[in-house]
Amino acid sequence: MKKRLVVSVLLICLMSLAAIPATQAISLGDILKVGGISVLIDKFATPLNNFINTLTFKHGGNHDYATKVVPILTFGSGGYVGAAQVIGPQELVDKTEAVIQVEGNFNGSQFRVKALIPIDSKNPVNFSRVQGVGISAIIDVKI
């Protein structure tokens, strides 16, 4: 079990390195923070999902959709890790493994745009978009 955890953290750290621009300095502390946050997201995904559902009154309403908390991989002005709750039909939510957040500036720098795209993999290089799944919540992790 420990070996799997260590391998998972190292794999997530290596994947997150691909998301960081080459001009940005990377420290061991940054890598450990990203890995630690990723482990926290995986560990607390179900309790976070239940909390968000309670917060948004899902349990008292319509049950035609499913929800799940997955990691966010951010690209644009640096590489970051966070979490999001996805929502949609059960089979599509089950297929969703992560959300990619792509950032860009529109019309110079007057507008900052963040696009959230549900994907079927935690690999930021090899994935497919999951159509029919939306984002219902964003989870920030205090570091």
Residue pairs with C-beta under 8 A, 6 or more apart in sequence:
5 39
8 39
8 42
9 35
9 36
9 38
9 39
10 35
12 34
12 35
12 38
12 39
12 81
12 122
13 31
13 32
13 34
13 35
13 38
15 73
15 122
15 123
15 124
16 31
16 34
16 35
16 38
16 73
16 79
16 81
16 124
17 26
17 31
17 79
18 124
18 125
19 73
19 74
19 75
19 79
19 80
19 124
20 26
20 78
20 79
21 78
21 79
24 78
24 79
33 143
34 79
34 80
34 81
37 81
37 82
37 141
37 143
38 71
38 81
40 141
41 48
41 69
41 71
41 81
41 82
41 83
41 139
41 141
42 71
44 69
45 68
45 69
45 70
45 83
46 69
48 69
48 83
48 85
48 139
49 67
49 68
49 69
49 85
52 58
52 67
52 69
52 85
52 136
52 137
52 139
53 59
53 67
56 136
56 137
58 67
65 87
65 88
65 89
65 90
65 93
66 87
66 88
66 89
66 90
66 93
66 94
67 85
67 86
67 87
67 93
67 136
68 85
68 86
68 93
68 94
68 96
69 83
69 84
69 85
69 86
69 139
70 83
70 84
70 85
70 86
70 96
70 97
70 98
70 99
70 118
71 81
71 82
71 83
71 84
71 98
71 99
71 122
72 80
72 81
72 82
72 83
72 84
72 98
72 99
72 100
72 101
72 116
72 138
73 79
73 81
73 98
73 99
73 100
73 101
73 122
73 124
74 80
74 81
74 82
74 100
74 101
74 102
74 103
75 100
75 101
75 102
75 103
75 124
76 101
76 102
76 103
76 104
76 114
77 103
80 101
81 141
82 101
82 138
82 139
82 140
82 141
83 138
83 139
83 141
84 99
84 116
84 135
84 137
84 138
84 139
85 135
85 136
85 137
85 139
86 93
86 96
86 99
86 118
86 133
86 134
86 135
86 136
87 93
87 133
87 134
87 135
87 136
88 96
88 132
88 133
88 134
89 132
92 130
92 131
92 132
92 133
93 133
95 120
95 130
95 133
96 118
96 119
96 120
96 130
96 133
97 119
97 120
97 121
97 122
98 118
98 119
98 121
98 122
98 127
99 116
99 117
99 118
99 119
99 135
100 116
100 117
100 119
100 124
100 127
101 114
101 115
101 116
101 117
102 114
102 115
102 117
103 112
103 113
103 114
103 115
104 112
104 113
104 115
105 111
105 112
105 113
106 112
106 113
116 135
117 129
118 129
118 130
118 133
118 134
118 135
119 127
119 128
119 129
119 130
120 127
120 128
120 129
120 130
121 127
121 128
